[in-house]
Amino acid sequence: MVDAITEFVVGKIGNYLIEEASMFMAVKEDLEELKTELTCIHGYLKDVEAREREDEVSKEWSKLVLDFAYDVEDVLDTYHLKLEERSQRRGLRRLTNKIGRKMDAYSIVDDIRILKRRILDITRKRETYGIGGLKEPQGGGNTSSLRVRQLRRARSVDQEEVVVGLEDDAKILLEKLLDYEEKNRFIISIFGMGGLGKTALARKLYNSRDVKERFEYRAWTYVSQEYKTGDILMRIIRSLGMTSGEELEKIRKFAEEELEVYLYGLLEGKKYLVVVDDIWEREAWESLKRALPCNHEGSRVIITSRIKAVAEGVDGRFYAHKLRFLTFEESWELFEQRAFRNIQRKDEDLLKTGEEMVQKCRGLPLCIVVLAGLLSRKTPSEWNDVCNSLWRRLKDDSIHVAPIVFDLSFKELRHESKLCFLYLSIFPEDYEIDLEKLIRLLVAEGFIQGDEEMMMEDVARYYIEELIDRSLLEAVRRERGKVMSCRIHDLLRDVAIKKSKELNFVNVYNDHVAQHSSTTCRREVVHHQFKRYPSEKCKNKRMRSFLHFGKLEFLVGFDVETLKLLRVLDLRRLRFPLKINGDLIHLRYLGIDGYSFSDRAAIISKLRFLQTLEAYSEYPIEETIDLRKLTSLRHVIGQFVGELLIGDAANLQTLRFISSDSWNKLKPELLINLRDLEIYEDYEEDFDRRVSVSWASLTKLRSLRVLKLYYLRLESEEAVRSTDVISPSLESVTLGGINFEEDTMPFLQKMPRLEDLILKGCHYSGGKMSVSEQGFGRLRKLQIFIYSLDELQIEEEAMPNLIELKITSKEVKKLIIPNRLRACMSYES
């Protein structure tokens, strides 16, 4: 486990020696020596890690190595900080730089000499106590692209979750859901131990075609052990999709009683289905039930819980269903689907070994899929090694195999994937994790290395997808074949938290309760109320990250002056005066609330090495934001309707959203890596004030994948329209509130990779739109809401891959589409 940290620090030393060579010239040889020693020690750590049971001496020695690795990182980052601060001095203060630089140089020489003595002492202790046998670290140098290519070959593409052994359960519960004779609100409780598949079964029911047709209003929420009733109610309201974004921001300020009344009003008189996942206490249901009308429309509520008393403790009409363990035959079917993906020939010995291990899983699905994920990356000869390791760790049959399987699977991960898994401990229980946000955080933390072939974000995605492929992480939502959100199972989250605690990697505060009380932890995370977070923790000079997950709070202030080594600062749900006098040169990720942004704009403009800026606000940010000095920017996210000034943007990948005026001042040909663009004008009703955007400027974005345009004038020049192929990289286009003077389909269908097309609240004066036979070869989703659309015609051979067609129009008189598309069509008049 410590090996993940040492390999990360070794990589960081190498990066400093290459990227900041001039700064570390005076200590180059000493750093090279430190790197070599730490690399060798890393080999011994791999050997210690491979053991079934780590003895106390090895544990203490590993702890010495961990502390040493962290201290090396602190020394290098602090020295880098001092030199950068001196380089930015102006006026008389510059005169002291020469003396100051000499003092800093002497200081780091002394620090590194001390570190060298410490690592020699660590090596002597290893030799004295006979710890480990040297294993050379796998690979060498920058092998990131090689590892990712191996990942790409190994992982499955767009793999769907398969529920095995629960077919009978699903059939019984589906009949209960669709019972036409039951007119009252009816509750279905699914209970059983963690890892049996309660959530998977509930999701299978929730997403079934019959349920979607029966219940127009569906919502999914989760509760977990630590919950806020207001948060649960808000999740239900959002999930229903009946409330606009502006309305959601308003009701976010409601008290719990007001939210209950609001939700009750939304659902009153409607046939609804609400899934309440992972309830631990009867009180949680008591808090929710008042907001769910007991109407006579045939509504249903599904509850999942580990606790029988909770499942059977609901009032009214209900059915409690206990999930059983899988039989061996069902267990083997589930295992076989995943474990043999990369094995061509299955001999008797391999099957026997697999059967022995599956038998030990005792019918627990989560344990089976994690074991299968581990073995799917092993050669047949290595299966026996895994089996023997399991046997050595199991003293007797009273020990459940699941924790051992989880631990084995973790140890098999590359160090980057280990860091990704550990980092999942920052998220609250049952939290749906936005994958793009997780990727931005991992890159900002410095855990991911890119190269000429692949960007860091792509590398991070492959490591996360490896965790999904190994069943250590669950894919929740997919778009265009890509995972967009994920969730970690409670049992696996417990593993991540436990290991993070042992490594001093993450410290989580739930209200006033901390997972552990270290004052030198690298990352601090606050769930729920920030006001209960101990103020002295903010003075931890070693802190690299501070994140807040919770409700909106107003603070007098939050001082980050002492946190000079911060890389990640995510305070989007906190409102306070931001005070940063110095230059946080290590800061790579800043998430803040956009309220009163004028006070923060000047501070942000000084964060020269910032990679991600996320500014969220109930209202658009109208101030001028100057980001021209921030040449490392990769992602800019916020409602920037005021002027947004961007300089050298070669690294920029995400820009949402920006005004038409600001966009027209940029040079699109310089945005060579821009993938996600949203341009928004706040003139929904005032068409005369809309600013024109040229489609020619958008076609210059050769890497663009996602494009969203709202309430602007869109000009498609003749030169662009006459081109055979337009925007070859675009995968998703959303046009909202755009006025079309002519049929836009012939233009849009020239985008060869387009998979999603949404035309939302647009106007069209031409009457008819047509899609030709060769149009939209890859399109999977089409949503059309266009005013004054008289006729829509789709030719027989068009859109061969379409799976979702939604048409909303009060004025369409004629709809000519192939019969095969009617099966996937929903129509709203």
Secondary structure in CASP SS format (residue, H / E / C, confidence):
PFRMAT SS
TARGET T0000
AUTHOR 0000-0000-0000
METHOD secondary structure of the structure
MODEL  1
M C 1.00
V H 1.00
D H 1.00
A H 1.00
I H 1.00
T H 1.00
E H 1.00
F H 1.00
V H 1.00
V H 1.00
G H 1.00
K H 1.00
I H 1.00
G H 1.00
N H 1.00
Y H 1.00
L H 1.00
I H 1.00
E H 1.00
E C 1.00
A C 1.00
S C 1.00
M C 1.00
F C 1.00
M H 1.00
A H 1.00
V H 1.00
K H 1.00
E H 1.00
D H 1.00
L H 1.00
E H 1.00
E H 1.00
L H 1.00
K H 1.00
T H 1.00
E H 1.00
L H 1.00
T H 1.00
C H 1.00
I H 1.00
H H 1.00
G H 1.00
Y H 1.00
L H 1.00
K H 1.00
D H 1.00
V H 1.00
E H 1.00
A H 1.00
R C 1.00
E C 1.00
R C 1.00
E C 1.00
D C 1.00
E H 1.00
V H 1.00
S H 1.00
K H 1.00
E H 1.00
W H 1.00
S H 1.00
K H 1.00
L H 1.00
V H 1.00
L H 1.00
D H 1.00
F H 1.00
A H 1.00
Y H 1.00
D H 1.00
V H 1.00
E H 1.00
D H 1.00
V H 1.00
L H 1.00
D H 1.00
T H 1.00
Y H 1.00
H H 1.00
L H 1.00
K H 1.00
L H 1.00
E H 1.00
E H 1.00
R H 1.00
S H 1.00
Q C 1.00
R C 1.00
R C 1.00
G H 1.00
L H 1.00
R H 1.00
R H 1.00
L H 1.00
T H 1.00
N H 1.00
K H 1.00
I H 1.00
G H 1.00
R H 1.00
K H 1.00
M H 1.00
D H 1.00
A H 1.00
Y H 1.00
S H 1.00
I H 1.00
V H 1.00
D H 1.00
D H 1.00
I H 1.00
R H 1.00
I H 1.00
L H 1.00
K H 1.00
R H 1.00
R H 1.00
I H 1.00
L H 1.00
D H 1.00
I H 1.00
T H 1.00
R H 1.00
K H 1.00
R H 1.00
E H 1.00
T H 1.00
Y H 1.00
G C 1.00
I C 1.00
G C 1.00
G C 1.00
L C 1.00
K C 1.00
E C 1.00
P C 1.00
Q C 1.00
G C 1.00
G C 1.00
G C 1.00
N C 1.00
T C 1.00
S H 1.00
S H 1.00
L H 1.00
R H 1.00
V H 1.00
R H 1.00
Q H 1.00
L H 1.00
R H 1.00
R H 1.00
A H 1.00
R C 1.00
S C 1.00
V C 1.00
D C 1.00
Q C 1.00
E C 1.00
E C 1.00
V C 1.00
V C 1.00
V C 1.00
G C 1.00
L C 1.00
E H 1.00
D H 1.00
D H 1.00
A H 1.00
K H 1.00
I H 1.00
L H 1.00
L H 1.00
E H 1.00
K H 1.00
L H 1.00
L C 1.00
D C 1.00
Y C 1.00
E C 1.00
E C 1.00
K C 1.00
N C 1.00
R C 1.00
F E 1.00
I E 1.00
I E 1.00
S E 1.00
I E 1.00
F E 1.00
G C 1.00
M C 1.00
G C 1.00
G C 1.00
L C 1.00
G C 1.00
K H 1.00
T H 1.00
A H 1.00
L H 1.00
A H 1.00
R H 1.00
K H 1.00
L H 1.00
Y H 1.00
N C 1.00
S C 1.00
R H 1.00
D H 1.00
V H 1.00
K H 1.00
E H 1.00
R H 1.00
F C 1.00
E C 1.00
Y E 1.00
R E 1.00
A E 1.00
W E 1.00
T E 1.00
Y E 1.00
V C 1.00
S C 1.00
Q C 1.00
E C 1.00
Y C 1.00
K C 1.00
T H 1.00
G H 1.00
D H 1.00
I H 1.00
L H 1.00
M H 1.00
R H 1.00
I H 1.00
I H 1.00
R H 1.00
S H 1.00
L H 1.00
G C 1.00
M C 1.00
T C 1.00
S C 1.00
G H 1.00
E H 1.00
E H 1.00
L H 1.00
E H 1.00
K H 1.00
I H 1.00
R C 1.00
K C 1.00
F C 1.00
A C 1.00
E H 1.00
E H 1.00
E H 1.00
L H 1.00
E H 1.00
V H 1.00
Y H 1.00
L H 1.00
Y H 1.00
G H 1.00
L H 1.00
L H 1.00
E C 1.00
G C 1.00
K C 1.00
K C 1.00
Y E 1.00
L E 1.00
V E 1.00
V E 1.00
V E 1.00
D E 1.00
D E 1.00
I E 1.00
W C 1.00
E C 1.00
R H 1.00
E H 1.00
A H 1.00
W H 1.00
E H 1.00
S H 1.00
L H 1.00
K H 1.00
R C 1.00
A C 1.00
L C 1.00
P C 1.00
C C 1.00
N C 1.00
H C 1.00
E C 1.00
G C 1.00
S C 1.00
R E 1.00
V E 1.00
I E 1.00
I E 1.00
T E 1.00
S E 1.00
R C 1.00
I C 1.00
K H 1.00
A H 1.00
V H 1.00
A H 1.00
E C 1.00
G C 1.00
V C 1.00
D C 1.00
G C 1.00
R C 1.00
F E 1.00
Y E 1.00
A E 1.00
H E 1.00
K E 1.00
L C 1.00
R C 1.00
F C 1.00
L C 1.00
T C 1.00
F H 1.00
E H 1.00
E H 1.00
S H 1.00
W H 1.00
E H 1.00
L H 1.00
F H 1.00
E H 1.00
Q H 1.00
R H 1.00
A H 1.00
F C 1.00
R C 1.00
N C 1.00
I C 1.00
Q C 1.00
R C 1.00
K C 1.00
D C 1.00
E H 1.00
D H 1.00
L H 1.00
L H 1.00
K H 1.00
T H 1.00
G H 1.00
E H 1.00
E H 1.00
M H 1.00
V H 1.00
Q H 1.00
K H 1.00
C C 1.00
R C 1.00
G C 1.00
L C 1.00
P H 1.00
L H 1.00
C H 1.00
I H 1.00
V H 1.00
V H 1.00
L H 1.00
A H 1.00
G H 1.00
L H 1.00
L H 1.00
S C 1.00
R C 1.00
K C 1.00
T C 1.00
P H 1.00
S H 1.00
E H 1.00
W H 1.00
N H 1.00
D H 1.00
V H 1.00
C H 1.00
N H 1.00
S H 1.00
L H 1.00
W H 1.00
R H 1.00
R H 1.00
L C 1.00
K C 1.00
D C 1.00
D C 1.00
S C 1.00
I C 1.00
H C 1.00
V C 1.00
A H 1.00
P H 1.00
I H 1.00
V H 1.00
F H 1.00
D H 1.00
L H 1.00
S H 1.00
F H 1.00
K H 1.00
E C 1.00
L C 1.00
R C 1.00
H H 1.00
E H 1.00
S H 1.00
K H 1.00
L H 1.00
C H 1.00
F H 1.00
L H 1.00
Y H 1.00
L H 1.00
S H 1.00
I H 1.00
F C 1.00
P C 1.00
E C 1.00
D C 1.00
Y C 1.00
E C 1.00
I E 1.00
D E 1.00
L H 1.00
E H 1.00
K H 1.00
L H 1.00
I H 1.00
R H 1.00
L H 1.00
L H 1.00
V H 1.00
A H 1.00
E H 1.00
G C 1.00
F C 1.00
I C 1.00
Q C 1.00
G C 1.00
D C 1.00
E C 1.00
E C 1.00
M C 1.00
M C 1.00
M H 1.00
E H 1.00
D H 1.00
V H 1.00
A H 1.00
R H 1.00
Y H 1.00
Y H 1.00
I H 1.00
E H 1.00
E H 1.00
L H 1.00
I H 1.00
D H 1.00
R C 1.00
S C 1.00
L C 1.00
L C 1.00
E E 1.00
A E 1.00
V E 1.00
R E 1.00
R E 1.00
E E 1.00
R C 1.00
G C 1.00
K E 1.00
V E 1.00
M E 1.00
S E 1.00
C E 1.00
R E 1.00
I C 1.00
H C 1.00
D H 1.00
L H 1.00
L H 1.00
R H 1.00
D H 1.00
V H 1.00
A H 1.00
I H 1.00
K H 1.00
K H 1.00
S H 1.00
K H 1.00
E H 1.00
L C 1.00
N C 1.00
F C 1.00
V C 1.00
N E 1.00
V E 1.00
Y E 1.00
N E 1.00
D C 1.00
H C 1.00
V E 1.00
A E 1.00
Q C 1.00
H C 1.00
S C 1.00
S C 1.00
T C 1.00
T C 1.00
C C 1.00
R C 1.00
R E 1.00
E E 1.00
V E 1.00
V E 1.00
H E 1.00
H C 1.00
Q C 1.00
F H 1.00
K H 1.00
R H 1.00
Y C 1.00
P C 1.00
S H 1.00
E H 1.00
K H 1.00
C H 1.00
K H 1.00
N C 1.00
K C 1.00
R C 1.00
M C 1.00
R C 1.00
S E 1.00
F E 1.00
L E 1.00
H E 1.00
F E 1.00
G C 1.00
K C 1.00
L C 1.00
E E 1.00
F E 1.00
L C 1.00
V C 1.00
G C 1.00
F E 1.00
D E 1.00
V C 1.00
E C 1.00
T C 1.00
L C 1.00
K C 1.00
L C 1.00
L C 1.00
R C 1.00
V E 1.00
L E 1.00
D E 1.00
L E 1.00
R C 1.00
R C 1.00
L E 1.00
R E 1.00
F C 1.00
P C 1.00
L E 1.00
K E 1.00
I C 1.00
N C 1.00
G C 1.00
D C 1.00
L C 1.00
I C 1.00
H C 1.00
L C 1.00
R C 1.00
Y E 1.00
L E 1.00
G E 1.00
I E 1.00
D E 1.00
G C 1.00
Y C 1.00
S C 1.00
F C 1.00
S H 1.00
D H 1.00
R H 1.00
A H 1.00
A H 1.00
I H 1.00
I H 1.00
S C 1.00
K C 1.00
L C 1.00
R C 1.00
F C 1.00
L C 1.00
Q C 1.00
T E 1.00
L E 1.00
E E 1.00
A E 1.00
Y E 1.00
S C 1.00
E C 1.00
Y C 1.00
P C 1.00
I E 1.00
E C 1.00
E C 1.00
T C 1.00
I E 1.00
D E 1.00
L E 1.00
R C 1.00
K C 1.00
L C 1.00
T C 1.00
S C 1.00
L C 1.00
R C 1.00
H E 1.00
V E 1.00
I E 1.00
G E 1.00
Q E 1.00
F E 1.00
V C 1.00
G C 1.00
E C 1.00
L E 1.00
L E 1.00
I E 1.00
G C 1.00
D C 1.00
A C 1.00
A C 1.00
N C 1.00
L C 1.00
Q C 1.00
T E 1.00
L E 1.00
R E 1.00
F E 1.00
I E 1.00
S C 1.00
S H 1.00
D H 1.00
S H 1.00
W H 1.00
N H 1.00
K C 1.00
L C 1.00
K C 1.00
P H 1.00
E H 1.00
L H 1.00
L C 1.00
I C 1.00
N C 1.00
L C 1.00
R C 1.00
D E 1.00
L E 1.00
E E 1.00
I E 1.00
Y E 1.00
E C 1.00
D C 1.00
Y C 1.00
E C 1.00
E C 1.00
D C 1.00
F H 1.00
D H 1.00
R H 1.00
R C 1.00
V C 1.00
S E 1.00
V E 1.00
S E 1.00
W H 1.00
A H 1.00
S H 1.00
L H 1.00
T H 1.00
K C 1.00
L C 1.00
R C 1.00
S C 1.00
L C 1.00
R C 1.00
V E 1.00
L E 1.00
K E 1.00
L E 1.00
Y E 1.00
Y C 1.00
L C 1.00
R E 1.00
L E 1.00
E E 1.00
S C 1.00
E C 1.00
E H 1.00
A H 1.00
V H 1.00
R H 1.00
S C 1.00
T C 1.00
D C 1.00
V C 1.00
I C 1.00
S C 1.00
P C 1.00
S C 1.00
L C 1.00
E C 1.00
S E 1.00
V E 1.00
T E 1.00
L E 1.00
G E 1.00
G C 1.00
I C 1.00
N E 1.00
F E 1.00
E C 1.00
E C 1.00
D C 1.00
T C 1.00
M H 1.00
P H 1.00
F H 1.00
L H 1.00
Q C 1.00
K C 1.00
M C 1.00
P C 1.00
R C 1.00
L C 1.00
E C 1.00
D E 1.00
L E 1.00
I E 1.00
L E 1.00
K E 1.00
G E 1.00
C E 1.00
H E 1.00
Y E 1.00
S C 1.00
G C 1.00
G C 1.00
K E 1.00
M E 1.00
S E 1.00
V E 1.00
S C 1.00
E C 1.00
Q C 1.00
G C 1.00
F C 1.00
G C 1.00
R C 1.00
L C 1.00
R C 1.00
K E 1.00
L E 1.00
Q E 1.00
I E 1.00
F E 1.00
I E 1.00
Y E 1.00
S C 1.00
L C 1.00
D C 1.00
E E 1.00
L E 1.00
Q E 1.00
I E 1.00
E C 1.00
E C 1.00
E C 1.00
A C 1.00
M C 1.00
P C 1.00
N C 1.00
L C 1.00
I C 1.00
E E 1.00
L E 1.00
K E 1.00
I E 1.00
T E 1.00
S C 1.00
K C 1.00
E C 1.00
V C 1.00
K C 1.00
K E 1.00
L E 1.00
I E 1.00
I C 1.00
P C 1.00
N H 1.00
R H 1.00
L H 1.00
R H 1.00
A C 1.00
C C 1.00
M E 1.00
S E 1.00
Y E 1.00
E E 1.00
S C 1.00
END
